[in-house]
Amino acid sequence: MVGIKLVMIVGILAGIFSGSVVCQSVGSMVTPAFFNRILNQAGSGCKGKTFYKRSAFVKAADSFPKFGHAGSATKSKREIAAFFAHVTRETGHFCYIREIQGGTYCQPSRQNPCAPGKKYYGRGPLQITWNYNYGPCGRDIGVNLLRNPDLAAADAVISFKTALWFWMENVHSVITSDRGFGRTIRRINGGECDGGNPRAVRERVKYYKQYCTQLRVTPGPNLSC
């Protein structure tokens, strides 16, 4: 029994010193103070200020168990910092729920047909856009976003799920494989890179570095694009 207990203790200590986050939940890293520090920078007239809730984010994150669990504290915290850096830029510190100038964003598709009169402009924390994203996202999270895309702007849990779905499909593998924050910018809005919108890129990097500091993790290499 003594030998078994010793092995268990050694294993636990090894996990701690290697940066393991087996017992660390996303909610314990995205604390109310962390979340509200972003939210409180939105103006008093922002609709998103009363829409986006930490509780909705945590509930949505429960449906994506690999998010924020990248095998080490460093990778996991960098992923969370990167996610919220892009959310901050896309929503103006949780100010916007819908794209300011919303277009139709409908591409002819048999698999993801646009519903009559519906528009698939940006909605939610990462401003999910286009019918070819709304379709598979809705199927994966269990709601019909092609028929009712505004669910992504009407229900905060669904809204965060759309953002996390897009993230896991397109960005998660980049940030957790140490390819750097700059590669995540290309996945979120590649048009800003290579001189497309230097100011936007600088803002994303600034937010990412701020959130890394708050989470007590180094930002890593390849920050820009």
C-alpha positions in Angstrom: 0.0 0.0 0.0 2.8 2.4 0.9 4.4 1.7 -2.5 1.1 2.4 -4.3 0.6 5.7 -2.4 4.1 6.8 -3.2 3.6 6.2 -6.9 0.4 8.2 -6.8 2.1 11.1 -5.1 5.0 11.1 -7.5 2.5 11.1 -10.4 0.6 14.0 -9.0 3.8 16.0 -8.4 5.0 15.2 -11.9 1.8 16.5 -13.4 2.1 19.8 -11.4 5.7 20.5 -12.4 5.1 19.5 -16.0 2.3 22.1 -16.3 -0.5 19.5 -16.5 -4.0 20.9 -16.4 -5.9 17.7 -15.9 -7.6 19.0 -12.8 -7.8 22.7 -14.0 -11.1 23.6 -15.6 -11.7 26.3 -18.2 -13.9 28.1 -15.7 -11.1 28.2 -13.1 -8.8 29.9 -15.7 -11.5 32.2 -17.1 -12.4 33.7 -13.7 -15.1 36.3 -13.2 -12.4 39.0 -12.8 -10.8 38.0 -16.1 -14.1 38.0 -18.0 -15.5 41.1 -16.5 -12.2 43.0 -17.1 -13.0 42.7 -20.8 -16.7 43.2 -20.5 -16.4 46.4 -18.4 -14.5 48.1 -21.2 -17.6 48.1 -23.4 -19.7 51.3 -23.4 -22.8 51.5 -21.3 -24.9 51.6 -24.5 -23.5 48.4 -25.9 -26.1 45.6 -26.3 -23.5 43.0 -25.8 -22.7 44.2 -22.3 -25.9 42.6 -21.0 -25.9 39.7 -23.4 -22.5 38.1 -23.0 -22.2 36.4 -19.7 -19.3 34.4 -18.2 -21.8 31.7 -17.1 -23.0 31.3 -20.7 -19.4 31.0 -21.9 -18.6 28.3 -19.2 -21.7 26.4 -20.1 -20.9 26.5 -23.8 -17.3 25.5 -23.2 -18.5 22.3 -21.4 -19.7 21.1 -24.9 -16.1 21.4 -26.2 -14.0 19.4 -23.7 -10.8 19.8 -25.7 -10.9 23.6 -25.6 -8.5 24.9 -23.0 -7.2 21.4 -22.3 -4.2 21.1 -24.5 -2.1 18.9 -22.2 -0.1 21.6 -20.4 -0.9 24.8 -18.5 1.1 26.8 -21.0 -0.7 25.6 -24.1 -4.1 25.8 -22.5 -3.6 29.3 -21.1 -2.3 30.5 -24.5 -5.3 29.1 -26.2 -7.7 30.9 -23.8 -5.7 34.1 -24.2 -5.8 33.8 -28.0 -9.5 33.0 -28.0 -10.4 36.1 -26.0 -8.0 38.3 -27.8 -9.9 37.6 -31.1 -13.3 37.9 -29.3 -12.2 41.3 -27.9 -11.3 42.5 -31.4 -14.3 41.0 -33.1 -16.9 42.4 -30.6 -15.2 45.5 -29.3 -14.8 44.2 -25.8 -18.2 42.4 -25.9 -20.0 45.4 -27.3 -21.4 44.0 -30.5 -23.6 41.0 -31.0 -24.2 41.4 -34.7 -22.1 42.6 -37.5 -22.5 46.4 -37.9 -23.1 46.2 -41.7 -24.7 42.9 -42.1 -24.8 41.5 -45.6 -26.5 38.3 -46.9 -23.4 36.1 -47.0 -25.2 33.4 -49.0 -23.1 31.0 -51.2 -25.2 28.6 -53.3 -25.0 25.2 -51.7 -27.0 22.0 -51.7 -25.6 20.9 -48.4 -26.1 24.2 -46.7 -28.9 26.0 -48.5 -29.8 29.5 -47.5 -33.3 29.8 -46.1 -35.6 32.4 -47.8 -35.1 35.9 -46.5 -32.3 34.9 -44.1 -28.9 36.5 -43.8 -25.8 34.9 -42.6 -23.8 37.9 -41.5 -21.5 37.9 -38.5 -23.0 37.1 -35.2 -21.7 36.2 -31.8 -18.2 36.4 -30.1 -16.3 35.4 -33.3 -18.9 36.8 -35.7 -19.6 33.5 -37.4 -20.4 34.3 -41.1 -21.7 32.6 -44.3 -24.2 29.8 -44.7 -21.4 27.2 -45.1 -20.4 27.9 -41.5 -23.9 28.3 -40.1 -25.0 25.0 -41.5 -22.4 22.6 -40.1 -22.1 24.6 -36.9 -25.9 24.3 -36.3 -25.8 20.6 -37.0 -22.9 20.0 -34.6 -24.4 22.0 -31.7 -28.0 20.8 -32.2 -29.8 23.8 -33.6 -30.9 24.8 -37.1 -28.9 27.9 -37.7 -29.7 27.8 -41.5 -33.4 28.3 -40.7 -32.9 30.6 -37.8 -29.4 32.2 -37.9 -30.4 34.8 -35.4 -30.2 32.2 -32.6 -26.5 33.0 -32.7 -27.4 36.5 -31.5 -30.4 35.8 -29.3 -29.2 33.0 -27.0 -25.9 33.7 -25.2 -25.0 30.0 -24.8 -25.7 29.2 -28.5 -23.7 32.3 -29.4 -20.7 31.2 -27.5 -21.1 27.7 -28.9 -20.9 29.1 -32.5 -17.6 30.8 -31.6 -16.2 27.8 -29.9 -17.3 25.6 -32.8 -15.5 27.8 -35.3 -12.5 27.9 -33.1 -12.2 24.2 -32.6 -12.7 23.6 -36.4 -10.2 26.2 -37.6 -7.9 27.5 -34.9 -7.5 25.0 -32.0 -4.9 22.9 -33.7 -2.8 25.9 -34.7 -2.4 27.5 -31.2 -2.0 24.2 -29.4 0.8 23.0 -31.7 3.0 26.0 -30.9 2.7 27.6 -34.3 2.1 30.9 -32.7 -0.6 33.5 -32.3 0.1 35.0 -35.7 -1.2 31.8 -37.4 -4.5 32.2 -35.5 -4.9 35.6 -37.0 -4.7 34.1 -40.5 -7.4 31.6 -39.5 -9.7 34.2 -38.0 -9.2 37.0 -40.6 -6.4 36.3 -43.0 -7.2 39.5 -44.9 -5.6 41.5 -42.1 -2.2 39.8 -42.6 0.6 40.8 -45.0 -0.2 44.5 -44.7 -3.9 44.1 -45.2 -4.8 45.8 -41.9 -1.7 46.4 -39.7 -3.7 48.2 -37.1 -6.1 45.3 -36.6 -3.2 42.9 -36.3 -1.4 45.1 -33.7 -4.6 45.2 -31.7 -5.1 41.5 -31.7 -1.5 40.9 -30.6 -1.8 43.6 -27.9 -4.9 41.9 -26.5 -3.3 38.5 -26.7 -0.2 39.6 -24.8 -2.4 41.4 -22.2 -4.4 38.2 -21.5 -1.3 36.1 -21.4 0.0 38.4 -18.7 -3.2 38.1 -16.8 -3.1 34.3 -17.1 0.6 34.3 -16.1 1.8 32.6 -19.2 4.4 33.6 -21.8 2.9 34.5 -25.2 5.4 32.3 -27.2 6.9 33.0 -30.6 5.4 34.1 -34.0 3.0 36.6 -32.6 2.2 38.6 -35.8 1.3 37.8 -39.4 
